[in-house]
Each structure stands twice: as structure tokens, then as C-alpha cells.
Amino acid sequence: MHGTLVRPAPAAPVHASRPNRIVPVAVVGATGYAGGELVRILARHPFVRIVGLVGRGASGEPLEGRQPHLAGAGLAIESEVPSEAEAVFIALPHGAAVETASALVDAGTTVVDLGADFRLHDPADYPTWYGFDHPRSDLLARAIYGLPELHRAELSELPGSDGPAVIASPGCYPTATILALAPLARAGLIADVVIDAKSGVSGAGRDPKPDLTFSEVNESVKAYGVGGHRHVAEMEQELDLVGGRDLGPLEFVPHLVPMTRGILATCHVRTTRTVEQPELDALYADAYAGEPFVRVVDAPPATKHVLASNEARVHIRALPRTGRLIAIGVVDNLVKGAAGQAIQAFNLAFGLPETSGLDGLPVAP
């Protein structure tokens, strides 16, 4: 099915060297929540022209039929990705993007995948965490984990690299968790960590599921993935990388809470040595100085503080009584945890200002 989405390109597009040009892009999976956020942001991006939208089972329909809030975009859903697209954002469930992404990259197009199909470096991890054998280990070797705060240099080198590439946009839970913990990992301060995380219901996607109906979710909180949630793999991969060593297994328990969107990760850290609050404050201030979308805050942040924005908020607190630390990260799962972060990485890869299309403030209430 997915192999029919790509029209043969007459020639491989070449990244232009001049900045701030208009880049033709397409979105595959435009009918889902993350796909809708991609269209919402890209439609107002100053250096982007949307040349095609693909949605499963919706070819020929106006976008507003599936995404009523995007009626003003005046776009329609198609069956194929136009060959003029230089970058294609793919927002499909895990396991569904590999074939489409492979065809696009082979045709000379840069892919930004919002799913998990290219996030893990080792192809042997895919049967363990995602239940399938990865068919393109060669593309895994060329994929860049698209968390700009850790991989800005690699993303920025893409326009001058040999051939197109895949940007593997991080998961929402890993984004909040890694941003909360990366300064500690880099400083060698993590001896052990337990991550207690909460997600809004939109994190489960738009496909109807009996356990996600209003009557099941409302006024209820539940843990899930207790035996080992798949997002653990990318958390461990990236924190080991930034820390320069194997930190050992992370304990991660996600919870579903009755709200529409938002991720909050509370990380309980046992440290390798005694560390006090002034040192932590300096460590985090230095780590995120100049970052356009990470704000270190003095009080524990709420998911509402970042709603509908590409902002992440991070809080670090020493607990002298127990000797542990609490590191908290919050993001909007559909923006910094998905579409916004993917566009941030795309901006870097195409030599555009990093904040292009993403400078909107959070909304309230």
C-alpha cells in the first residue's frame, strides 16, 4: 500500500546553498493528530510551500473533511507525493513508514519521519522493541536522531552531506525525559534513574480504540507499558551517547491522564556523588543557554505552560533529605514532542533560521 505513494522523480533535488529560500514539502499522514499539526505549522512557515498531502484512505478529499480546523489552508489530500517535494514529513504508525521513506530517499528526497522507524541505531533493537525486522539497515546508518539540542551540528551539516538523509524525529516521552536528564548525564551524575511520566490522550493517536473513549479515560489515571515501554530504547540510546557511557537500564513507567495533550516526565535520580542546588542551577543554565525552545524554570512546570508551543520547560531540584534529585521535563506532545520538533530539525537541515514557523507562544487557558 505504502509503495504507491511516491511518484518517480525526474532528478534528485539538490539543497540550495542560499539561506531562506522557499522549500517545497509534502506531508504523508496528514489526517492524524501529528499530521494535522505539521500542516497547521507548515502552512504559516515563511520559507515553506506545501506541495502535497497524503492521507490513508482519504485521497481526493479536501483536507477540511478530515481536519476541519485547517479549512483555511485550502489544501486537498492526494494519493501520491509530488516529485517536486524536496522534503517529506511522514506521520504514520511505527512500522508503516519504512517502505515509503525508503522509496523517497532512493528517489533523492530528504525524509523527516515522526514515527519510530529510524530512531534506533542498531537494527537488532527493532525486533525487541517494535516487533519487526528492520528492512533498511543502510538507512538506519544514515539517519540522524532529530533532537536539535543534542544533534544540532549533525542536522546542520545535512545540506552539504552526500545525498539525501532521514531525520528521525524523537518520541514525545523521550523528548521530555532526555531534555530533563541530559545535563546530568553529560556531567556523569546519573547512578540510577526512575522516570514517572504522564501523557494526554492525543499521544495515543487518532485511530479509535475502546480503552481511549471518553467514558474510559475521564476521571481516571492508569499506568501502562509497565513491562517495558518501547520509548525506553531511544532514551537509553541518547542518554548513553550524551553521557559517554552505558548508564544501565532506565526504569520508566508512563501513565495516561484525562487531558487532551501534554507530556510531563518526573525523573527521580540517584547521583554518583553529592551535588547541591547551586551546582545544578549552573549546570542547567549552561546546558541550555541560548537554546531557543528550552526554558529552565525555578518552579515545577505544568503541561499547560507549554500548550500548543514548541517550548520545553525543565526544572531541577536537589533533595537533601534523600540525597536524590528530581528532574522534570514538560512538552506539548504534538508540537515539541512531534510536529514542531520535526520542523525545527528540518529548518536546521535546510539552512533555514531554526525558529522559523515555530515562534508562537504557548496558549492558555
Secondary structure, DSSP 8 states (H G I E B T S, - for coil): -GGGGB---SS-----SSSS--EEEEEESTTSHHHHHHHHHHTT-TTEEEEEEE-TT-TTSBHHHH-GGGGGG--B-BSSB-TT-SEEEE---TTSSHHHHHHHHHTT-EEEE-SSTTT-S-TTHHHHHTSS--S-HHHHHHEEE--HHHHHHHHHTGGGSSS--EEE---HHHHHHHHHHHHHHHTT-EEEEEEEEEE-GGGG-SS--GGGSHHHHTT--EE--TTT-TTHHHHHHHHHHHHTS-----EEEEEE-SSSS-EEEEEEEEESS---HHHHHHHHHHHTTT-SSEEE-SS---GGGGTTSS-EEEEEEEETTTTEEEEEEEE-TTIIIIIHHHHHHHHHHTT--TTTT--------
